């Protein structure tokens, strides 16, 4: 039958066109919020109006994806569970967050397999563009028209081969929305900090010499360096330099 149901705390009414499920403990109360999905597949909806998270058993998550804004209907909690429980009945808005995946071939098609385990579904990729199998890619949700199949997504960026460890940092930055560059104020501070360094009797200032780091290009800590010069007697002097960062930052 048709009925009027009210979103908790929203002051708005929404008409539902479906049969009443009836039965003891079944509620017509609807709550809107954002869903977070755990590694286990269980969802947790944070209500828009605040309050405790609502547990959504995996079988009631439906087509909701991590970060979506959804509407759920309250249901009786499972035996032994004291937290409120619900079932997703509508997806209001898809999450705008892009997802880092590994591109896999599935027959004549491609699937993007998310790196984070709270994304429980692989994404069908209609057009891989310039991406290759086993590339790390960043995808954006496009549609999900068939509940039995996979959601579709488009590739918005290609990070590079999954077996290239030098690209792991970029993958992590993308996965967790971390800032990729230092703020301008930090860069300005780095440019002038050397002028404020103070030397003690145990240290010699060698900043006027040509000293070359020997770390690989993909290293994150350039703390090993060498120098080569000729002394007053014509002898070659090889210098080995190890950074002592803690002396200057503590």
C-alpha positions as CSV (number, residue, x, y, z in Angstrom):
1,X,0.0,0.0,0.0
2,X,1.0,3.6,-0.3
3,X,2.0,5.5,2.8
4,X,3.6,8.6,4.2
5,X,6.9,8.2,6.0
6,X,9.0,10.9,7.7
7,X,12.7,11.3,7.7
8,X,13.9,11.5,11.3
9,X,14.6,15.0,12.3
10,X,14.4,16.4,8.8
11,X,10.9,17.8,8.9
12,X,10.3,16.4,5.4
13,X,7.9,13.7,4.2
14,X,8.7,11.2,1.5
15,X,6.1,9.0,-0.3
16,X,7.0,5.4,-0.7
17,X,5.3,3.2,-3.4
18,X,5.7,-0.3,-2.0
19,X,4.0,-2.8,0.1
20,X,4.2,-2.5,3.8
21,X,6.4,-5.2,5.2
22,X,4.5,-5.3,8.5
23,X,5.5,-7.6,11.2
24,X,6.7,-7.0,14.8
25,X,9.6,-4.5,15.1
26,X,9.5,-3.3,11.5
27,X,9.6,0.5,11.3
28,X,8.5,3.0,8.7
29,X,11.1,5.5,10.1
30,X,13.5,6.7,7.4
31,X,16.9,8.2,8.1
32,X,19.3,9.8,5.7
33,X,23.1,9.8,6.1
34,X,26.5,8.9,4.7
35,X,27.5,5.2,4.7
36,X,31.0,3.9,5.5
37,X,31.6,0.3,4.6
38,X,34.0,-1.8,6.7
39,X,36.4,-4.5,5.4
40,X,33.8,-7.1,6.5
41,X,31.1,-5.6,4.2
42,X,29.0,-4.3,7.0
43,X,27.9,-0.7,6.6
44,X,27.6,2.1,9.1
45,X,25.5,5.1,8.4
46,X,26.2,8.4,10.1
47,X,22.8,10.2,10.3
48,X,22.6,13.7,8.8
49,X,20.9,14.9,12.0
50,X,23.6,13.4,14.2
51,X,23.4,10.6,16.8
52,X,24.8,7.1,16.8
53,X,25.9,5.3,13.7
54,X,23.3,2.8,12.4
55,X,24.5,-0.7,11.5
56,X,23.6,-2.0,8.0
57,X,24.2,-5.8,7.6
58,X,26.1,-6.6,4.4
59,X,23.0,-8.2,2.7
60,X,21.1,-4.9,3.2
61,X,23.8,-2.6,1.8
62,X,22.5,-3.2,-1.7
63,X,24.2,-1.0,-4.4
64,X,25.5,1.6,-1.9
65,X,29.2,2.3,-2.2
66,X,31.5,3.6,0.5
67,X,30.9,7.3,1.0
68,X,27.4,7.5,-0.6
69,X,24.6,9.5,0.9
70,X,21.7,7.1,1.4
71,X,18.3,6.6,3.0
72,X,17.7,3.6,5.2
73,X,14.7,2.1,6.9
74,X,15.1,1.0,10.5
75,X,15.0,-2.8,11.1
76,X,15.2,-4.9,14.3
77,X,18.8,-5.4,15.3
78,X,20.2,-8.9,15.2
79,X,20.2,-11.1,18.2
80,X,22.9,-10.0,20.6
81,X,23.3,-6.6,18.8
82,X,22.4,-3.6,20.8
83,X,23.1,-0.9,18.2
84,X,20.3,0.3,15.9
85,X,20.1,-1.4,12.5
86,X,18.8,-0.4,9.1
87,X,18.4,-1.4,5.5
88,X,19.4,0.8,2.6
89,X,16.4,1.6,0.4
90,X,17.6,4.5,-1.6
91,X,20.9,6.2,-2.7
92,X,20.5,10.0,-2.7
93,X,23.9,10.9,-3.9
94,X,27.0,9.0,-5.0
95,X,30.3,9.8,-3.3
96,X,32.5,12.2,-5.4
97,X,35.7,10.6,-4.1
98,X,37.8,8.9,-6.8
99,X,39.0,5.4,-6.1
100,X,42.5,3.9,-6.7
101,X,42.4,0.5,-8.4
102,X,44.5,-2.0,-10.2
103,X,43.4,-2.6,-13.8
104,X,42.7,-6.3,-14.6
105,X,41.6,-7.9,-17.8
106,X,38.4,-10.0,-17.7
107,X,38.0,-11.7,-21.0
108,X,37.6,-8.9,-23.6
109,X,36.8,-6.3,-20.9
110,X,38.7,-4.6,-18.1
111,X,37.9,-4.5,-14.4
112,X,39.3,-2.0,-11.9
113,X,39.9,-3.7,-8.6
114,X,40.0,-1.2,-5.7
115,X,43.1,-1.3,-3.4
116,X,41.2,-0.4,-0.3
117,X,39.1,-3.4,1.1
118,X,36.1,-1.3,2.1
119,X,35.3,-1.0,-1.6
120,X,33.7,-4.4,-2.0
121,X,33.0,-4.2,-5.8
122,X,35.3,-4.2,-8.8
123,X,34.3,-1.7,-11.5
124,X,33.6,-2.4,-15.1
125,X,35.7,-0.2,-17.4
126,X,34.1,0.3,-20.8
127,X,37.1,2.2,-22.2
128,X,40.6,1.7,-20.7
129,X,42.0,4.5,-22.9
130,X,45.8,4.4,-22.7
131,X,45.8,2.3,-19.5
132,X,47.3,-1.2,-19.6
133,X,46.6,-4.3,-17.6
134,X,48.1,-4.2,-14.1
135,X,48.4,-0.5,-14.1
136,X,47.4,1.5,-11.0
137,X,44.5,3.7,-12.1
138,X,42.2,6.3,-10.5
139,X,38.6,5.7,-11.4
140,X,35.3,7.6,-10.9
141,X,31.9,6.0,-10.5
142,X,29.7,6.2,-13.6
143,X,26.6,4.0,-13.3
144,X,25.2,0.8,-11.9
145,X,22.3,-0.4,-14.0
146,X,22.5,-4.1,-13.3
147,X,22.4,-5.3,-9.7
148,X,23.8,-8.7,-10.7
149,X,26.8,-7.1,-12.6
150,X,29.5,-4.7,-11.6
151,X,29.2,-0.9,-11.3
152,X,30.7,1.0,-14.2
153,X,33.4,3.6,-13.8
154,X,35.7,5.7,-16.0
155,X,39.4,6.1,-15.7
156,X,40.4,9.7,-14.8
157,X,44.1,9.1,-14.2
158,X,46.8,6.5,-14.8
159,X,49.4,6.3,-12.0
160,X,51.6,3.6,-13.7
161,X,52.5,-0.1,-13.4
162,X,51.4,-1.7,-10.1
163,X,54.8,-3.4,-9.8
164,X,56.7,-0.1,-9.7
165,X,57.3,0.6,-6.0
166,X,58.3,4.2,-6.7
167,X,54.7,4.9,-7.5
168,X,53.4,3.6,-4.2
169,X,53.6,7.0,-2.6
170,X,51.4,8.6,-5.2
171,X,48.9,5.7,-4.9
172,X,48.7,6.3,-1.1
173,X,48.3,10.1,-1.6
174,X,45.4,9.5,-4.0
175,X,43.7,6.8,-1.8
176,X,43.6,9.0,1.4
177,X,43.2,12.4,-0.2
178,X,46.6,13.6,1.2
179,X,48.2,16.8,0.1
180,X,50.6,16.0,-2.7
181,X,52.7,19.2,-2.4
182,X,54.0,21.2,0.6
183,X,52.2,24.5,1.2
184,X,53.9,27.6,-0.1
185,X,54.7,28.8,3.5
186,X,56.6,25.5,4.1
187,X,58.6,25.9,0.9
188,X,59.5,29.5,1.8
189,X,60.7,28.3,5.3
190,X,62.8,25.6,3.7
191,X,64.6,28.2,1.5
192,X,65.7,30.4,4.4
193,X,66.3,27.9,7.1
194,X,69.9,27.2,6.2
195,X,70.8,30.8,6.9
196,X,69.7,30.4,10.5
197,X,71.6,27.2,11.2
198,X,74.2,27.5,14.0
199,X,77.3,25.4,14.0
200,X,79.1,24.2,17.2
201,X,82.8,23.4,17.8
202,X,82.3,19.8,16.7
203,X,80.9,20.7,13.3
204,X,82.3,22.2,10.1
205,X,80.3,24.2,7.7
206,X,80.8,22.7,4.2
207,X,77.9,24.4,2.4
208,X,80.3,26.2,0.1
209,X,81.6,22.8,-1.3
210,X,80.2,20.7,-4.1
211,X,78.6,17.7,-2.4
212,X,76.5,15.3,-4.4
213,X,73.9,13.0,-3.0
214,X,74.2,9.3,-4.0
215,X,70.6,8.2,-3.2
216,X,68.5,6.9,-6.1
217,X,66.3,9.4,-7.9
218,X,63.2,7.8,-6.3
219,X,64.5,8.1,-2.7
220,X,62.5,10.1,-0.2
221,X,65.5,10.7,2.2
222,X,68.5,12.2,0.5
223,X,70.8,11.7,3.5
224,X,74.0,10.1,1.9
225,X,76.4,12.2,-0.1
226,X,80.0,12.3,-1.4
227,X,82.5,14.9,-2.4
228,X,85.7,14.8,-4.3
229,X,88.4,17.5,-4.3
230,X,92.1,18.1,-4.5
231,X,94.0,19.4,-1.4
232,X,96.9,21.8,-1.3
233,X,99.4,19.0,-1.9
234,X,97.6,17.7,-5.0
235,X,96.1,14.7,-3.3
236,X,92.5,13.6,-4.0
237,X,90.3,13.8,-1.0
238,X,87.1,11.7,-1.0
239,X,84.5,13.0,1.4
240,X,81.6,10.8,2.7
241,X,78.7,12.8,4.2
242,X,75.9,11.5,6.3
243,X,73.0,13.8,7.2
244,X,72.3,14.5,10.9
245,X,68.8,15.9,10.5
246,X,67.9,15.4,14.2
247,X,70.6,18.0,15.2
248,X,68.9,20.7,13.3
249,X,65.2,19.9,14.0
250,X,65.3,19.1,17.8
